[in-house]
Amino acid sequence: MYEFDVVIVGAGISGLHAARQLEDEFKVALVEESSSIGKYGNRVVNRDVFSKQLKKETGEEIIINSIDEFNFFSPGGKRVIIKEKNRGFIIDKGKAEEEMFKGLGSTFTLLNTKVIEIKGNELITNNNKIKFNFLVGADGTFSTIRRFVTNEKPIAVNAYYEVVEGEGLTSCVLAKDIADGFYGWSLDLNGETELGIGSLSGNVHERFKTFVNSFKTLYSSYVPRLRFRGIILRSVVDKKVKDNIALIGDASGGEPLMGSSIHKALDEAEILARAIRKGTLENYEKKWNEKLGKEFKMQEKIREKLEAIENEKLDELFEKNKNLYSEGLVNGLFKELLKEET
Ligand SMILES: Cc1cc2nc3c(=O)[nH]c(=O)nc-3n(C[C@H](O)[C@H](O)[C@H](O)COP(=O)(O)OP(=O)(O)OC[C@H]3O[C@@H](n4cnc5c(N)ncnc54)[C@H](O)[C@@H]3O)c2cc1C
């Protein structure tokens, strides 16, 4: 039987960052059900998240493109453009995970190891048992560890996206009727473009077709190269800790309205590492609330407003604010845009 001070389940960005924070002081194990590290995905991060939290673990090679212009479209196609060099970056998630993994030191990694059950201070996996003092659930959207902490489940949207040949804009589209409860997006991947939508209701593939037809101006050609379906989380669970088990990253939820789930994952890994260094998880939620609570409350408020506002009113607001400047990426824009409505 293995025995560790800290066992982290999941080798995505949150688990890898947590391992990095803890491995110098503790005997750490990273448990991953896949046979390799690094899963495909293009992700948006703002410049501070990249330069202050990611860059030193990943280097700059993970950047696919910088975001020098971010376009926001209202349902009727009105546009607000935020232009600023290196406002954010589109990163290669799989490469980021690979680089973070390469940089690990003493962390002991168990690949092909799926956690199935927790019994007291013991993890039961498909091929062994692992004893822990602290357990970190960094096991993503369909977290197994979450079941041992809370009955809550984050709200999830169905996502469908395609990588198409040719240039496109980096944008966020409030196609409210098509991408209900979420939005459409387009990412300029430097020669290719990712187009996608998220939707609370099903038939996301049909909705995607309508989205593409309605926003033809977003791309110069339409030859799909890759197609994906997935789940994007849209809320955060309240309870993130139980005894000596804590949740970080998508295991505790996400808030993609602002493209800030990676930011959340990295912050949580850091908050949790500080708690473990103190020898107790008692303050993890309190510290979480101090650092992230305000931002997430604001996001909820913005989402409620966006969902309540009629399409015509949104078009009007976009028209009126077409020269708007905002800090941050999506969150800053919507906060400014909806100021008068709050
Ligand atoms: C389509 C899409 C677009 C997104 N866009 C953005 C964006 O633009 N910006 C942003 O900030 N965020 C975005 N996100 C969210 C972001 O990708 C995640 O928040 C981030 O990658 C952190 O993930 P994680 O480490 O918590 O989980 P994951 O990356 O999901 O890692 C969890 C790991 O746990 C492993 N695992 C699961 N169950 C078990 C088990 N029982 N035993 C062992 N191992 C297990 C999995 O194999 C996986 O490797 C997006 C997500 C999606 C799906």
The ligand as a Gaussian input file, in Angstrom:
#p B3LYP/6-31G(d) Opt

LIG

0 1
 C      -14.707000      23.715000     -24.157000
 C      -14.095000      24.357000     -22.943000
 C      -13.614000      25.650000     -23.040000
 C      -13.035000      26.249000     -21.935000
 N      -12.524000      27.510000     -22.098000
 C      -11.883000      28.086000     -21.059000
 C      -11.250000      29.351000     -21.239000
 O      -11.257000      29.915000     -22.334000
 N      -10.630000      29.911000     -20.160000
 C      -10.602000      29.296000     -18.930000
 O      -10.025000      29.857000     -17.981000
 N      -11.156000      28.078000     -18.746000
 C      -11.785000      27.451000     -19.774000
 N      -12.316000      26.198000     -19.598000
 C      -12.156000      25.523000     -18.280000
 C      -10.697000      25.061000     -18.057000
 O      -10.263000      24.268000     -19.148000
 C      -10.552000      24.267000     -16.725000
 O      -11.113000      25.028000     -15.683000
 C       -9.077000      24.014000     -16.409000
 O       -8.463000      23.324000     -17.479000
 C       -8.806000      23.342000     -15.080000
 O       -9.179000      22.009000     -15.125000
 P       -8.939000      20.991000     -13.923000
 O       -7.488000      20.735000     -13.705000
 O       -9.722000      21.420000     -12.746000
 O       -9.668000      19.693000     -14.516000
 P       -9.288000      18.787000     -15.763000
 O       -8.403000      19.457000     -16.728000
 O      -10.558000      18.218000     -16.257000
 O       -8.410000      17.630000     -15.091000
 C       -8.983000      16.605000     -14.322000
 C       -8.116000      15.367000     -14.462000
 O       -8.611000      14.378000     -13.557000
 C       -8.582000      13.127000     -14.171000
 N       -9.575000      12.292000     -13.493000
 C      -10.931000      12.445000     -13.493000
 N      -11.537000      11.525000     -12.712000
 C      -10.526000      10.771000     -12.185000
 C      -10.502000       9.657000     -11.303000
 N      -11.628000       9.133000     -10.778000
 N       -9.293000       9.109000     -10.970000
 C       -8.147000       9.629000     -11.492000
 N       -8.109000      10.672000     -12.328000
 C       -9.274000      11.239000     -12.682000
 C       -8.905000      13.416000     -15.639000
 O       -8.437000      12.401000     -16.506000
 C       -8.184000      14.748000     -15.850000
 O       -6.872000      14.582000     -16.347000
 C      -12.943000      25.561000     -20.674000
 C      -13.455000      24.260000     -20.570000
 C      -14.021000      23.662000     -21.688000
 C      -14.548000      22.253000     -21.570000

